[in-house]
């Protein structure tokens, strides 16, 4: 029934105008929106990256690090089905999806990165690289 209403309801609210503009702008463009939400915060000697991946199992997530680029990939496949005693389907649904995001991790101690996955949140600790101190060479005087 709601699909038959020709116009969107509006209260002439200024915020609704901006929300609908943004929604229409991104819907009509081919802009790639983030595959999953990510928060990155500075924890002093490291950065903490928190990625929301609800519904995934730890085994569905891979982390790759190559040439200073960290790539998080999550692949999800799910089959749900209900059958009667004689095997005819009452309902059968499938859901597949994959998400991938990449991050530049220059300035990070790559070998010290740690990861944990709890309650749908992937938490990466990215220790900051210590600045290289210049070496001092003493030269003997003859």
HUBEL-V747495 format. One record per pair of residues at least 6 apart in sequence whose ideal C-beta (glycine too) atoms are under 6 Angstrom apart, sorted by the first residue. I is the first residue (numbers start at 1). J is the second residue. Records with the same first field share a line. If there is no record, write none. Layout:
I = J / J
This chain:
35 = 99 / 101
36 = 51 / 52 / 53 / 99
37 = 52
38 = 51
39 = 50
40 = 47 / 49
41 = 48
45 = 128
46 = 125 / 126 / 127 / 128
47 = 126
48 = 125
49 = 124
50 = 121 / 123
51 = 122
53 = 74 / 120 / 122
54 = 120
56 = 74 / 76
58 = 117
60 = 74 / 75 / 76
61 = 74
62 = 73
63 = 72
64 = 71
65 = 110
68 = 105 / 106
69 = 102
70 = 103 / 105
71 = 102
72 = 101
73 = 100
74 = 99
75 = 98
76 = 97
77 = 96
78 = 95
79 = 94
80 = 93
81 = 92
82 = 90 / 91
107 = 129
108 = 126 / 129
109 = 127 / 129
112 = 127
113 = 126
114 = 125
115 = 124
116 = 123
